[in-house]
Amino acid sequence: MDDTRRALMRWMTGVMEARGWSPGTWARAAGVTPTNLTRFLRDPARGSMPGADTLGRLARAAGSEPRFLDDGTCPPVSRVPVLTLDQVEVLRDLGRRAAESFLATVLRQGGDSVPVDRPASRRAFALRIGSRSLNAAGVLPDDRVVLEPLDVLPPKPGDMVVTVHDDSVCGYRFFPPHLLPVSTDPDCGPTPITDASVAGVAVHIVRPLQR
């Protein structure tokens, strides 16, 4: 089996194992016919490979994409959805499984998303940052900040933590037990982390080349 087929097989089986999906479940989530997966999975060395459109749909549903380059050269890439503040408020009220399903649906429906070249949990998401939300930390307007929830990634001293309250986004450094602002927004004041509406711990920044 050539390297391209091996990489595709490794990605497909990894997604199904991680998600607990059968080929049919994945196909339904992606809006493709199951035979697009099963023909290849039955005989990855000689079976018909899914086309580009099918692979794109499968990747969007899975929140990850196959890597055809050597893993040591280029790390795996995942995609996480960019949420609105209203969507963050909805997400906050959901349990773990429901939150994973909610974020997977946002990705599947073709909403804004960003790639991250590091492992991301199924509950990771991104926020588009406003002009003063995290400006003292060097985060610029329109940057997308990828967040992991606190129960997935408990913050360590010095980590950047982002809060969302109503229509306000604030960035902080965590110095236990307090959050100290990295924003010039007057609405973002020091607060104990236990009193804050924490959206997550910042793990990655995606910056557009043109604004």
Backbone hydrogen bonds, N-H to C=O, Kabsch-Sander energy under -0.5 kcal/mol:
donor,donor_aa,acceptor,acceptor_aa,energy
6,R,2,D,-2.4
7,A,3,D,-2.5
8,L,4,T,-2.1
9,M,5,R,-2.7
10,R,6,R,-2.5
11,W,7,A,-2.2
12,M,8,L,-2.6
13,T,9,M,-2.6
14,G,10,R,-1.9
15,V,11,W,-2.5
16,M,12,M,-2.3
17,E,13,T,-2.3
18,A,14,G,-2.4
19,R,15,V,-2.5
20,G,16,M,-1.4
21,W,16,M,-1.4
26,W,22,S,-2.3
27,A,23,P,-2.5
28,R,24,G,-2.4
29,A,25,T,-2.2
30,A,26,W,-1.9
31,G,27,A,-1.2
32,V,27,A,-2.4
36,N,33,T,-1.9
37,L,34,P,-1.7
38,T,34,P,-2.7
39,R,35,T,-1.9
41,L,37,L,-2.8
42,R,38,T,-2.4
43,D,39,R,-1.0
46,R,43,D,-0.9
47,G,43,D,-4.0
55,L,51,G,-2.7
56,G,52,A,-2.3
57,R,53,D,-2.1
58,L,54,T,-2.6
59,A,55,L,-2.6
60,R,56,G,-2.2
61,A,57,R,-2.1
62,A,58,L,-2.1
63,G,59,A,-2.0
64,S,59,A,-1.1
65,E,77,V,-1.3
68,F,66,P,-0.6
73,T,70,D,-1.5
74,C,70,D,-2.1
78,S,116,V,-2.4
79,R,63,G,-2.2
80,V,114,V,-2.4
82,V,112,D,-3.0
83,L,81,P,-0.7
83,L,126,A,-2.7
88,V,84,T,-1.9
89,E,85,L,-2.0
90,V,86,D,-1.8
91,L,87,Q,-2.7
92,R,88,V,-2.2
93,D,89,E,-0.7
93,D,90,V,-1.0
94,L,91,L,-1.7
99,A,95,G,-2.7
100,E,96,R,-2.2
101,S,97,R,-2.3
102,F,98,A,-2.4
103,L,99,A,-2.4
104,A,100,E,-2.3
105,T,101,S,-2.2
106,V,102,F,-2.0
107,L,103,L,-2.1
108,R,104,A,-2.5
109,Q,105,T,-2.1
110,G,107,L,-1.7
111,G,106,V,-1.7
114,V,80,V,-2.4
116,V,78,S,-2.9
124,A,121,S,-1.3
125,F,147,L,-1.7
126,A,81,P,-2.8
127,L,145,V,-1.9
128,R,83,L,-0.5
129,I,127,L,-0.5
129,I,143,D,-2.9
136,A,182,V,-1.1
137,A,134,L,-1.8
137,A,182,V,-0.8
138,G,135,N,-1.6
139,V,134,L,-1.6
140,L,138,G,-0.5
142,D,129,I,-2.4
143,D,140,L,-2.1
144,R,206,V,-2.9
145,V,127,L,-2.5
145,V,143,D,-0.5
146,V,144,R,-0.6
146,V,204,H,-3.1
147,L,125,F,-3.7
148,E,201,V,-2.0
152,V,149,P,-1.2
153,L,149,P,-2.5
158,G,174,F,-3.5
159,D,156,K,-2.5
161,V,159,D,-0.5
161,V,172,Y,-2.4
162,V,200,G,-2.5
163,T,170,C,-2.6
164,V,197,S,-2.4
165,H,168,S,-2.5
168,S,165,H,-2.4
170,C,163,T,-2.1
171,G,133,S,-1.5
172,Y,161,V,-2.4
173,R,180,L,-2.6
174,F,159,D,-2.3
175,F,173,R,-0.7
175,F,178,H,-2.8
178,H,175,F,-2.5
179,L,191,T,-3.0
180,L,173,R,-2.6
180,L,178,H,-0.5
182,V,171,G,-2.7
185,D,132,R,-0.7
188,C,185,D,-2.1
189,G,187,D,-1.0
191,T,179,L,-1.8
193,I,177,P,-2.7
195,D,192,P,-1.7
196,A,193,I,-1.0
198,V,196,A,-1.5
199,A,162,V,-2.9
200,G,162,V,-1.5
201,V,148,E,-3.0
202,A,160,M,-2.5
203,V,146,V,-2.7
204,H,146,V,-1.0
206,V,144,R,-3.1
207,R,205,I,-0.5
